[in-house]
Amino acid sequence: MSVSLHGDLAQEGAVNIDTTFHEKNITYPTDSKLTIKIINRLNKLAKAHGFQQRRTYVKEVKSLRLSIRHYQNVKKRMLEKY
C-alpha cells in the first residue's frame, strides 16, 4: 500500500512505514456488560436443566443496564446520586 501511494519515492533504499494500531476491544470480567451476560446465561442454563433458583438477580440486571446507559453522561450520573 505504501509503495503504491508514493510511487517512485518508495523505490529508495529506506521506506518509512506507519505502524500505528488501535487498542484491542477487550472486555474485562469486572465490566457490567459481561456481568449481565453471565447472569443471563446462568439463568438460561438453570431453566434448561430444570434447576430451581432461589434468586435470579433480574433486578440487579435492570439496575446495571441503567447504570451502563447513563454512565457517559455526567449530568445524568450526578442526578442518580441524589
HELIX and SHEET records of a PDB file:
HELIX    1   1 SER A    2  HIS A    6  1                                   5    
HELIX    2   2 GLY A    7  GLN A   11  5                                   5    
HELIX    3   3 SER A   32  ALA A   48  1                                  17    
HELIX    4   4 VAL A   58  ARG A   69  1                                  12    
HELIX    5   5 VAL A   74  LYS A   81  1                                   8    
END                                                                             
